[in-house]
Amino acid sequence: MKQLIRSASRRSLAAIFGGVYVVALALAIVPPLYMWGSGVRTTVLGVPFSIMYWIFDALLLGLCLWALYAAEDIRGELDEAALPMTGPTGEGA
């Protein structure tokens, strides 16, 4: 999997993660989608569907950002200033 991420172009990774992120944002922002969810009277794990809709959307957004961070870490594209400082033995400073 790491080799696949390393070999993918930056543009394709941006398109994949950007597409998922746009879909998740559309779920949160576009009112007709939420209105559809708020009209459902079923419960999911005891939580009304309209609330579970928001929980699912928040988890999708968070997991998308985490996966993009992990992909950038694998590719070595993280900002060096954001990485933890390490001493010569590899331990934290």
Secondary structure, DSSP 4 states (H G I P E B T S, - for coil): -HHHHHHS-HHHHHHHHHHHHHHHHHHHH-HHHHHHHHT---EETTEEHHHHHHHHHHHHHHHHHHHHHHHHHHHT-S-GGGSPPB-TTSSB-
